[in-house]
Amino acid sequence: MPKVRVEKLCTDLELYIIRVDDDQIRYFEATWEIPEGITYNAYLMKLDGAVVLFDTTKKEYTDLFMDALEKLVDPKEITHIIVHHTEPDHSGALPRILEENGYKAQVIGTQFAKNLLQGFYGDRVVENFKVVKDGEEMKIGGKTFRFIAVPWLHWPDTMITYVVEDRLIFSCDAGGGYSIPEAIDDSNEEVVKKYLPYVAKYIVTVIGHYHKYIVQNIKKLKELGIVEEAKMILPGHGLAWCKNPKRIFEFYEQVGAGVPEKDKVLVIYDSMYGFVEKRIEIVLDELKKLGKKPVVYRFTDKEAPAVSDILGEVPSAEALIIGASTYEAEIHPRIRYTLYEIVDKANYEKPVLIVGAFGWGGVAGRKIETMITRSKFDHVATVESRGYPSSEDEEKIREAVRKLVQWIS
């Protein structure tokens, strides 16, 4: 059952998080499987003569959000609503809030945000809209609010807000992650360690298509000097970062750049009747002999892992091994879809070994090669043969694994 958490954050300011914990969602963006759930974070700041709301929540949770908001403030008292990103999981409750507010609040965002909000919700929500440009500053309630455009994290409308005097970064999707952490902030290291793999999964599935912009935009923020000096980074999903705020942007940078974990090799395969699986057993044996640490995802008649989980593993892998059956003169459909998403969402310069099996005609290996050569991935070798692997096939597989390991050494 979804619930709302309202807590004052670790600061002398009257700054509150309003966090909706969505444990009902199964597929984020109707695509990515997230049994771990997700949170939608909004923030409220009370200042001298001003009440500022940073983002809202998903439309279906508007009533829950309004009940929580009204415990902090009468909606009519809200003077400013800052929209960092217009995706409806952050803006869905905006029309209702403005209605309850009497449309008095000034809504702040980029020109792109104004255009999108008007398209989503009609003219009324933008009738008191203030368009801000990259780097523009406004005085609100005695504080200096600086607005910084970070386009393609992950829509073109996206910006962050930096409160200069208090060194606060409100970052919306940048810095977010899947899951419903048991804590509000990063003060518990065990909570953080459990949470970070969900952040990697979130980055790849949500922002992965634009992952080069992660590195570019964080570089921009570093050059502005606000990452090192930030006291808090407050994203639109997951943990608020109060103890070590720059850690989350450093993690984003690592994932965006595809920085590998030493010895991690990601192995993904299908096996309908055990022929590919036998080959992968040989692969795994050789990898372990060579000191590598394989992370394995398999599609069989008993299991089908979430592609979203596989995607989250790609950035930190040193290399990938793909095992595939030829299926109706094509790549096995599960592997084909997985590879399509990897090439689209997690396209990194990493070596790939292809291992395949077929019955009467081998096609999968050649078609996977084509996908790989059109991407940033490096094709190391393809070992594909009929039916059960022979002793000669086994030696070719082991030799190909050794070649892959040499590639990454």
C-alpha positions in Angstrom: 0.0 0.0 0.0 1.6 3.4 -1.0 2.4 5.7 1.9 3.7 9.2 2.3 6.7 10.1 4.5 7.0 13.7 5.6 10.2 14.6 7.5 12.3 17.7 8.2 15.7 17.3 6.6 19.0 17.6 8.4 19.4 21.4 8.3 18.5 24.5 10.3 16.2 25.5 7.5 12.5 24.8 7.5 13.0 22.3 4.7 10.9 19.1 4.4 10.8 16.1 2.2 7.4 14.8 1.1 8.1 11.3 -0.2 5.5 9.0 -1.8 6.6 5.4 -1.5 5.1 3.6 -4.6 5.1 -0.1 -3.8 2.3 -0.8 -6.3 4.2 0.0 -9.5 5.6 -3.0 -11.4 6.9 -1.4 -14.6 8.5 2.0 -14.6 7.6 3.9 -17.7 5.4 0.9 -18.5 8.6 -0.9 -19.5 11.2 -1.5 -16.8 10.4 -4.2 -14.2 10.9 -2.8 -10.7 9.5 -5.1 -8.0 11.6 -3.0 -5.6 9.3 0.0 -6.2 10.2 3.6 -6.3 9.7 6.9 -4.4 8.6 10.3 -5.7 10.3 13.0 -3.7 9.1 16.6 -3.5 10.5 19.2 -1.1 8.9 22.2 0.7 11.0 25.1 2.0 9.5 27.8 4.3 11.3 31.2 4.1 10.6 34.7 5.2 7.6 35.8 3.2 7.8 32.8 0.8 6.9 29.1 0.7 8.6 27.2 -2.1 7.5 23.8 -3.4 10.1 21.8 -5.4 8.2 19.4 -7.8 5.1 17.4 -6.9 4.2 13.7 -7.5 2.4 11.2 -9.7 -1.2 12.1 -10.5 -2.7 8.9 -9.0 -1.2 9.8 -5.6 -2.4 13.4 -5.6 -4.8 12.9 -2.7 -2.1 11.3 -0.6 0.3 14.1 -1.5 -2.3 16.8 -0.7 -3.0 15.3 2.7 0.7 15.3 3.5 1.3 18.8 2.1 -1.6 20.3 4.2 0.1 19.1 7.3 2.9 21.4 6.6 1.2 24.4 4.9 -2.0 25.7 3.6 -1.7 25.3 -0.2 -2.9 28.9 -0.6 0.4 30.0 1.2 2.6 28.5 -1.5 4.3 31.4 -3.4 6.6 29.5 -5.8 6.6 26.0 -7.4 9.8 25.0 -9.1 9.5 22.4 -11.8 12.8 20.8 -12.5 11.5 18.1 -14.9 7.9 17.8 -16.3 7.7 14.1 -16.6 4.3 13.2 -15.0 5.8 11.2 -12.1 7.0 14.6 -10.9 4.4 17.0 -12.2 1.1 14.9 -12.1 -0.2 16.6 -9.0 0.6 20.2 -10.2 -2.9 21.0 -11.7 -4.6 20.1 -8.4 -2.0 22.0 -6.3 -2.4 25.1 -8.4 -6.2 24.8 -8.1 -6.0 24.5 -4.3 -3.6 27.4 -4.4 -5.9 29.6 -6.3 -3.3 29.8 -9.1 -1.4 32.4 -7.1 2.0 30.6 -7.0 4.6 31.5 -9.6 5.6 28.4 -11.5 9.3 28.4 -12.4 11.1 26.3 -15.1 12.7 26.3 -18.4 11.0 27.3 -21.7 10.9 23.7 -22.7 9.2 22.9 -19.3 6.6 25.5 -20.0 5.8 24.1 -23.4 5.5 20.6 -22.1 3.3 21.5 -19.1 1.0 23.4 -21.4 0.7 20.3 -23.6 0.2 18.0 -20.7 -2.2 20.0 -18.6 -3.5 23.0 -20.5 -3.1 26.7 -20.5 -4.2 27.3 -16.9 -1.1 25.7 -15.3 1.3 28.1 -17.2 -0.6 31.3 -16.9 1.7 32.4 -14.1 4.9 30.8 -15.4 8.3 32.3 -15.0 10.8 31.1 -17.7 14.3 31.0 -16.4 17.5 30.7 -18.4 20.6 28.7 -17.7 22.5 30.3 -14.8 19.8 32.8 -14.0 19.3 33.8 -10.3 16.3 34.9 -8.4 15.8 36.2 -4.9 13.1 34.3 -3.1 12.4 34.8 0.6 15.8 36.3 1.2 17.7 33.4 -0.5 19.4 33.3 -3.9 18.1 30.6 -6.2 20.3 29.7 -9.2 18.8 27.7 -12.0 21.1 25.5 -14.0 20.1 23.7 -17.2 21.1 20.0 -17.4 19.4 19.0 -20.6 19.0 15.3 -21.4 19.1 14.2 -17.8 16.9 12.9 -19.0 14.5 15.2 -21.0 15.4 18.4 -22.7 13.5 20.4 -20.1 15.6 19.4 -17.1 17.2 21.8 -14.8 18.5 21.8 -11.2 18.1 24.5 -8.5 21.0 25.6 -6.4 20.2 27.6 -3.2 23.4 29.6 -3.0 23.5 30.6 0.7 22.7 27.2 2.0 24.5 25.2 -0.7 21.6 23.0 -1.6 21.1 21.2 -4.9 17.6 20.1 -5.9 18.4 17.7 -8.7 15.2 15.8 -9.6 16.0 12.8 -11.8 19.7 13.4 -11.6 20.8 11.6 -8.5 17.8 9.4 -8.3 17.4 5.7 -8.0 14.8 2.8 -7.9 13.6 1.1 -4.7 12.0 2.4 -1.4 14.9 2.9 1.0 14.1 2.3 4.6 15.8 5.6 5.4 15.2 9.1 4.1 18.9 10.0 3.7 22.4 8.6 3.3 23.3 8.6 7.0 23.3 4.8 7.3 26.1 3.2 5.2 24.3 -0.2 5.0 21.2 1.4 3.5 23.4 3.2 1.0 25.2 0.0 -0.1 21.9 -1.8 -0.5 20.5 1.2 -2.5 23.3 1.9 -5.0 22.7 -1.1 -7.3 19.2 0.2 -7.8 20.7 3.6 -8.7 22.8 1.9 -11.4 19.7 0.1 -12.7 17.8 3.4 -12.7 20.6 5.3 -14.5 20.8 2.8 -17.3 17.1 2.3 -17.9 16.0 5.9 -17.5 19.0 8.0 -18.7 21.1 5.4 -20.4 20.2 6.4 -24.0 21.7 9.8 -23.1 24.5 8.6 -20.8 27.1 10.8 -22.4 25.2 13.8 -21.0 25.6 12.5 -17.5 29.4 13.0 -17.7 29.0 16.3 -19.6 26.5 17.8 -17.2 28.3 16.7 -14.0 31.5 18.2 -15.5 29.5 21.4 -16.0 28.4 21.4 -12.3 31.9 20.7 -11.1 33.3 23.6 -13.1 30.6 25.8 -11.5 32.0 24.7 -8.1 28.7 23.6 -6.7 29.3 19.8 -6.4 32.3 20.0 -4.0 30.7 22.7 -1.9 27.2 21.2 -1.8 25.8 20.5 1.7 22.9 18.5 0.4 21.8 16.9 -2.9 18.0 16.3 -3.0 16.8 14.1 -5.9 13.3 13.4 -7.1 13.6 9.6 -6.4 15.3 7.6 -3.6 17.6 8.8 -0.9 18.3 12.4 0.0 22.1 13.0 0.2 23.0 14.9 3.4 26.0 13.1 4.9 28.2 12.8 1.8 26.3 14.6 -1.0 28.9 14.5 -3.7 29.0 10.7 -3.5 25.8 10.3 -5.6 27.1 12.5 -8.4 30.4 10.6 -8.4 28.5 7.4 -8.7 26.4 8.8 -11.6 29.7 9.8 -13.3 31.1 6.3 -12.9 28.0 4.7 -14.4 27.8 7.3 -17.1 31.4 6.6 -18.1 31.0 2.8 -17.7 33.9 2.5 -15.2 34.3 -1.3 -14.6 34.7 -3.3 -11.5 37.9 -5.4 -11.6 37.4 -8.9 -12.9 33.6 -8.6 -13.4 32.4 -10.3 -16.6 28.7 -10.2 -17.4 27.4 -13.4 -19.0 23.9 -13.4 -20.6 22.5 -16.4 -22.4 19.4 -18.3 -23.5 19.2 -22.1 -23.6 16.1 -23.9 -24.8 17.3 -27.5 -24.5 20.7 -27.2 -22.8 23.0 -26.9 -25.8 23.9 -23.2 -25.2 24.0 -23.9 -21.4 26.6 -26.6 -21.9 28.8 -24.1 -23.8 28.3 -21.5 -21.0 29.4 -24.0 -18.4 32.7 -24.3 -20.3 32.9 -20.5 -20.5 32.3 -20.1 -16.8 34.9 -22.8 -15.9 37.5 -21.0 -18.0 36.7 -17.6 -16.6 37.1 -18.8 -13.0 40.4 -20.5 -13.9 41.6 -17.1 -15.2 40.5 -15.3 -12.0 37.4 -13.6 -13.3 34.2 -13.1 -11.5 31.2 -13.9 -13.8 27.8 -12.4 -13.1 25.3 -14.7 -14.9 21.8 -14.1 -16.3 20.0 -17.0 -18.0 16.8 -17.3 -20.0 15.6 -20.9 -19.8 12.3 -22.9 -19.6 12.4 -22.1 -15.8 13.6 -18.5 -15.6 13.5 -15.2 -17.4 15.3 -12.4 -15.6 14.2 -8.8 -15.8 16.0 -7.0 -18.7 16.1 -3.9 -16.4 18.3 -5.9 -13.9 20.7 -7.0 -16.7 21.0 -3.4 -18.0 22.0 -2.2 -14.5 25.0 -4.6 -14.6 26.5 -3.5 -17.9 28.3 -0.3 -16.9 30.4 -2.0 -14.2 31.4 -5.0 -16.3 34.8 -5.4 -17.8 33.4 -7.5 -20.6 30.3 -9.2 -21.9 29.7 -12.8 -23.0 26.5 -13.5 -25.0 25.3 -17.0 -25.4 22.5 -17.4 -28.0 20.5 -20.0 -29.8 19.4 -19.6 -33.4 15.6 -19.5 -33.3 13.6 -19.4 -36.6 16.6 -18.1 -38.5 17.0 -15.3 -36.0 18.5 -14.5 -32.6 16.5 -16.1 -29.8 13.8 -13.5 -29.0 14.8 -13.0 -25.4 18.4 -12.4 -26.3 17.5 -10.3 -29.3 15.4 -7.9 -27.1 18.0 -7.8 -24.4 20.8 -6.9 -26.9 18.6 -4.3 -28.5 18.2 -2.6 -25.1 21.9 -3.0 -24.2 23.0 -1.4 -27.4 20.4 1.4 -27.0 20.7 2.1 -23.2 24.2 0.8 -22.2 26.3 1.3 -25.2 29.9 1.3 -23.9 33.4 0.5 -25.3 33.6 -3.0 -23.8 34.7 -6.3 -25.4 32.1 -8.9 -26.3 32.4 -12.6 -26.9 29.6 -14.4 -28.7 28.9 -18.1 -28.1 26.1 -19.8 -30.0 24.4 -23.1 -30.8 22.1 -24.1 -33.6 20.2 -27.1 -35.0 20.2 -27.1 -38.8 21.6 -23.6 -39.5 23.6 -21.0 -37.6 22.3 -17.4 -37.9 22.3 -15.9 -34.4 26.1 -15.4 -34.1 26.3 -13.5 -37.4 23.3 -11.3 -36.5 24.7 -10.5 -33.1 28.0 -9.6 -34.7 26.2 -7.1 -36.9 24.5 -5.5 -33.8 27.8 -5.3 -32.0 29.9 -3.9 -34.8 27.3 -1.1 -35.2 27.7 -0.2 -31.6 30.5 1.0 -29.4 31.2 -2.5 -28.2 34.2 -4.4 -29.5 33.6 -7.8 -31.1 36.4 -10.2 -29.9 35.2 -13.5 -31.3 32.3 -15.7 -32.2 32.2 -19.4 -31.5 29.1 -21.1 -32.9 28.4 -24.7 -33.7 25.7 -27.4 -34.1 24.0 -29.2 -31.2 26.0 -30.6 -28.3 29.6 -29.1 -28.2 32.3 -31.5 -29.3 35.8 -31.6 -27.7 37.0 -29.4 -30.6 34.2 -26.9 -29.9 35.2 -26.9 -26.2 38.8 -25.9 -27.0 37.6 -23.2 -29.4 35.4 -21.8 -26.6 38.2 -21.9 -24.0 40.6 -20.2 -26.5 38.0 -17.5 -27.2 37.6 -16.8 -23.4 41.3 -16.5 -23.0 41.4 -14.1 -25.9 38.6 -12.0 -24.2 40.5 -11.9 -21.0 43.7 -10.9 -22.8 41.7 -8.0 -24.4 40.8 -6.6 -21.0 44.1 -7.2 -19.2 
